[in-house]
Amino acid sequence: MSTPAIGKRNWRQVIAATVSYSAWVAAVFVLAQLVVVAVLVLIEALNIDTSAVSENVFNLSIGAISYVVMAVLTIGVPKWLYGKLTTLSEVGLQRSINWLDIALAAAGIVTYFVLSVVLISLASQLLPWFDVQQAQETGVSEPQRGFELALVFALFVVVAPFVEELIFRGYLYGKLRARQVPFWLAALVVSALFGAAHGQWNVAVDTFALSLVMCAAREVSGSLWPAILMHAMKNGLAFYLLFVNPILIQGVM
């Protein structure tokens, strides 16, 4: 997915594209949260009784709505405004998954773990407020075995990796590279936004490292599948450690 060399006369366009597409993705996250707030206000205004479902199921449902809204906004609004639909090729989904994607994802996840350890170590030394042990807020508390656990898996390991990859390494990265933004700049911008979207400093640094590797995988393969697989593997491990066998984390800490 290489792009032509960038001359001096093109840098203004590169910067404009970087700022505009990055601002749009950031706006998508804000708009999605506003939609969620509107849904919650509507539920309260209509006095809808939600006591029939558990707090976890309710929060997971709201999370699913948020992801659907983000995906629709990212792809749908530009189509509505400019009349041009984002293609499968632009987001890296122009072909089906293959064995090379799986191998690249496996190598990438190992690279990510090493890079994450290095960056977190540096952040711990350079940033006085950085708390490597801060627990990540998931909105889910001790899900019951069975239905709730299946919902957590579906949202965190299937839906979240696909939608977040579609937005960041798919739409944003694809649009930036298509407009001659160099790989290093596109990867840094995408990864910085991806980390910021996760809020907490320790999670942001970790996801920044993950995103850098996933951007490289997208660049090498020309496909979004390796990044989706890496994201699903990372979230799958977190799902196991947080909800299936948390004793392992407690034993380490």
N, C-alpha and C positions, 0 to 999 in steps of 0.2 A: 504493500500500500504506500509506495514511495511517492513523493511529490517533487515537482521541479524545483530547482534551486531558486531561492528568493533573492531578488535584487533589491537595491535600496528603495526603488520607486514603489515596491510592493509592501513595504513594512507598514505603511499607514493602513492599507487594507487588512493586513494580518491582525493588527492591533484592534481595528474596528470589529472584525469578525470575532476575535477572541472575547472582547468586552460584551458585544451584543448577545452572542450565544450563551455566554456564561451568565449574564444578567437574566436571560430568559429562563434558564434552568433553575437559578436561584428563586426567581419569581414563581415558578411552578410549585416549589416546595412551600412557599408562603401561601399561595392560593389554595393549595390542597389542605393546608391547616385551617384556613378560613372556611373552607367547605365543611370540614369536620366540625368546627365550632358551630356553624350554621345548623348542621344536622343535630347536634346535641341540644342547641337552643330550641329547635323545632320539636324534638322529642319531649322536652320539658314543657313547652308551650301547649302541646296537645295532650299533656298528662298521660303519655303512653307508659304503661306499666312494664318495666324491664326486669321486674323481680323474678320472672320465670326463668331467666337465664343467669348464669353465674357472672361475676365481675370479669373473670378471665375471658369467657366467651364474648361478652359485650365489648371488651377492649380489643380483642382479636378481630371482631367484626368491624369495628371502627377503623382499625389498622388496615384491613382489607379494602374498605371504602377509600381510604387515603391513597393506597397504591393504585387503585383503579383510576381515581381522579388524576393522579400525577401522570399516568401513562396516556390517558385521553388528552389532557392538556398539552403535554409535550408534543404529541404527534398531531392532534386534531386542530389546535388553534392556528398553527402556521398554515395548515391546509385551508382553514376557513378564511384567514386573512389574505393569503397570497395565492390561493388556488393551486398550490403545488404540494402533492402528497410526498412525504418522506418515503423513499424506496427501501426495500429490504436490503439492497446492496449498501446503501448509505449507513445502515445500522449494523451491518455485518451478519445479516441473517439470510443471505442470498443462496445458501446451500444447507444441506443437512449435516448433522454432526458426523465426524469420522474418527478413526483410530488415532490419527495424528493430533486431533484436538484433545483427546483423552490423555495422550502421552505428554503433550505440551502443558496441560493443566496439572498433571502430576508433578512435572519438573518445576512448574511455576509455584505450586503451593509450598514446595521445599524452599525455593528461593525467597518467597515471601516471609516464611518463618525466620530465616536468617536475617533478612533485611529489617524485619520488625524488631527483632531483639537488639540490633545495632542502633536503630533510630530511637527506640524507647530508652535504651541505656544513655544515649546522648541527651535526650530530652530530660531525663532524670537528673543529669549533672548540670545542665544549662538553665533549666527552668525551675525556680524555687517552688512554684505552686503546683508543679506536676506531681500527681499522685498515681503511681503505677497500679496501686491496689484498689483504686476506686471501682466499686461495682457498677456494671453497666445497667442502666434503666431499660427494662424491656416491656414494662406495662403488664407483665404476667407474674403472678406469684404462686409458686408451688402448684402447677396444674395437676388435676387428678388424672390418674392413669385412664387410658381409653380415649374417649371422645375429645376431651380437652387437649390431651397430649398430641393427638392426631392433628387437631387444628393448629397448635403451636408449630408442629413440624411443617404443615402445609404452608403456613404464612412465612415462617423464618427460613425454611430450607428450599422451598419451591418458588413461592410468589415473590418474596423480597429479592432474592438473587436475580430472577428474570427481569423484574420491573426496574430495579436499580441499575442493572447492566444495560437494559434498553435505553435508559435515560443518559447515563454517564459514559460508558465505553461504547454505547451504540450511537445514540443521537448526538450528544455533545462532541465526543471525540471524532465521530465520523464527519460531522459538519465542519469542525475545525481543520481536519486534515484535507478535506475536499476543497477548502479555501486556502490551501498552501501554508497553513500554520505548521511550523516545523515540529517534528515528533517531540523533542524535549520540552517545548513550550506547551504543546497540547497535553502531554502527559502530566506536567506539573500543575497546570490549571485544573484539569479534570480531577486530579488526585487531591488538590487542595480543597476544592468544592465538595468532593466526596467525603473527605475527612471532616470538614466543617459541618456537613449535614448530620453527622453523628453526635455532635454536641460536646461530649466530654473530651478533655484533653488526651487522656490515655487511649480512649477508643479512636479518637481522631488521628493520632500518630500511627496507630496500628492499621487503620483502614487506609491511611495515606500510603503506607508501605504496600499494602495489598493492591491498591489501585495502580501504583507504578508498575508492578509486575503484570497486572492484567492489561494495562495499556500496551506494554511490550508484547504480550501474547496476541493482542488484537492486531498490532502492527505486523508481527511476523507471519501470522496465519491469514490475515485479511478477513478473519471471521470473529464473531462475538462468542462463539461456543466455548472456546477455552476459558474465557473470562467468566462465563456463566457457570461452568463446571467448577472452577476455582472458588468462586463465591459460594456456591452450594456446599462444597466440601468444607470450607472454613465455617460457614454457618451450621453445617451438620455437626461438626466437632463441638462448636459452642452449645448447640442444642443438647448434645449428649452430656456434656460436662455440667451444664446448668440445670437441666430438667430430668435427665435419665439417671445419671450417676454423679450427683454433686459431691459425694463423699470424696471423690478423687481430688477435687479442688480444695476441699477442707483439709485433706491430708497434707497437701503441698503447702498451704498457707498456715 
